[in-house]
């Protein structure tokens, strides 16, 4: 009984840690969006997008509003997005997307994680050719004629569409476009009244690396360490 309780407690804390990390990431995304386009979602497409993403991870409304208010304050942190490139063990390429108000601190922390886990932090351009930056939209399929939506979105930059599942196993439609068409796709979906669950830019691997389980675990240990860093928003890799 005690072991079952400990397992449940560990699972609960892990879920809280993941949620806290998601809220921190969204909070920085809000700050960056507000700084670029103001605090009114009606006039700031980037902020509307981030608010959708906040709702997708169940971030409470009061926390979203508080993050916008902080971002509008005179003492708001000035975050910038910096992407670091490098190799994990066994030749797996990594892109580490960060949002930081202190790049010196961030690069030192990222380099330390690479070094301690058998990786190598590279220079700009060393691995990004192995990825394609895309706009990724996750859509509620209820009431959607997928074929009709696909035909509509092709005229607005759609590159690929398919079925997917969310974290809780719920059905979703996944639509991707080249990143330069991101804003055009977002507007097209809004004009159509489509219920977008989340909309983000992601780096999609185009040169996958397959490894034995033991070697793959070496890579995932580094990925996990990087994801624990408060400045890191997302980590992308070529491991399959």
RARAJO-V357674 format. One record per residue. SS is DSSP state (2 for helix, 1 for strand, 0 for the rest). NEAR is the number of other ideal C-beta (glycine too) atoms within 10 Angstrom. Layout:
ss | near
SS | NEAR
SS | NEAR
//
This chain:
ss | near
0 | 5
2 | 6
2 | 7
2 | 8
2 | 9
2 | 10
2 | 10
2 | 10
2 | 10
2 | 10
2 | 10
2 | 10
2 | 10
2 | 10
2 | 10
2 | 10
2 | 11
2 | 13
2 | 13
2 | 10
2 | 17
2 | 16
2 | 18
2 | 14
2 | 20
2 | 22
2 | 23
2 | 23
2 | 23
2 | 28
2 | 22
2 | 21
2 | 22
2 | 23
2 | 17
2 | 10
2 | 15
0 | 16
0 | 16
0 | 11
2 | 19
2 | 8
2 | 10
0 | 18
2 | 17
2 | 21
2 | 24
2 | 19
2 | 24
2 | 29
2 | 22
2 | 19
2 | 21
2 | 23
2 | 15
2 | 18
0 | 15
0 | 9
0 | 20
0 | 11
2 | 10
2 | 8
2 | 14
2 | 20
2 | 13
2 | 13
2 | 22
2 | 22
2 | 13
2 | 15
2 | 21
2 | 13
0 | 8
0 | 4
0 | 5
0 | 14
0 | 16
0 | 10
0 | 21
1 | 13
1 | 13
1 | 17
1 | 16
1 | 24
1 | 19
1 | 22
1 | 21
0 | 28
2 | 18
2 | 16
2 | 12
0 | 27
1 | 23
1 | 27
1 | 20
1 | 27
1 | 18
1 | 24
1 | 22
1 | 23
0 | 14
0 | 14
2 | 13
2 | 8
2 | 12
2 | 21
2 | 17
2 | 11
2 | 18
2 | 25
2 | 15
2 | 13
2 | 24
2 | 22
2 | 11
2 | 11
0 | 18
0 | 14
0 | 25
1 | 14
1 | 18
0 | 16
0 | 9
0 | 10
0 | 8
0 | 15
0 | 22
2 | 16
2 | 11
2 | 20
1 | 21
1 | 15
1 | 16
1 | 20
1 | 24
1 | 18
1 | 27
1 | 19
1 | 22
0 | 15
0 | 16
0 | 7
0 | 7
0 | 14
0 | 10
2 | 14
2 | 9
2 | 10
2 | 20
2 | 15
2 | 11
2 | 16
2 | 23
2 | 12
0 | 9
0 | 17
0 | 20
1 | 22
1 | 15
1 | 11
1 | 19
1 | 11
1 | 10
1 | 15
1 | 11
0 | 13
0 | 8
0 | 5
0 | 6
0 | 11
1 | 11
1 | 17
1 | 20
1 | 14
1 | 27
1 | 20
1 | 24
1 | 14
2 | 17
2 | 10
2 | 18
2 | 22
2 | 16
2 | 16
2 | 24
2 | 22
2 | 12
2 | 20
2 | 20
2 | 14
2 | 10
2 | 13
0 | 6
0 | 18
0 | 12
1 | 20
1 | 17
1 | 18
1 | 24
1 | 18
1 | 14
1 | 16
1 | 20
1 | 12
1 | 18
0 | 10
0 | 10
0 | 12
1 | 18
0 | 10
0 | 17
0 | 8
2 | 6
2 | 8
2 | 17
2 | 18
2 | 11
2 | 16
2 | 24
2 | 15
2 | 17
2 | 24
2 | 20
2 | 12
2 | 19
2 | 25
2 | 15
0 | 11
0 | 18
0 | 14
0 | 22
1 | 22
1 | 23
1 | 17
1 | 22
1 | 20
1 | 24
0 | 21
1 | 18
0 | 10
//
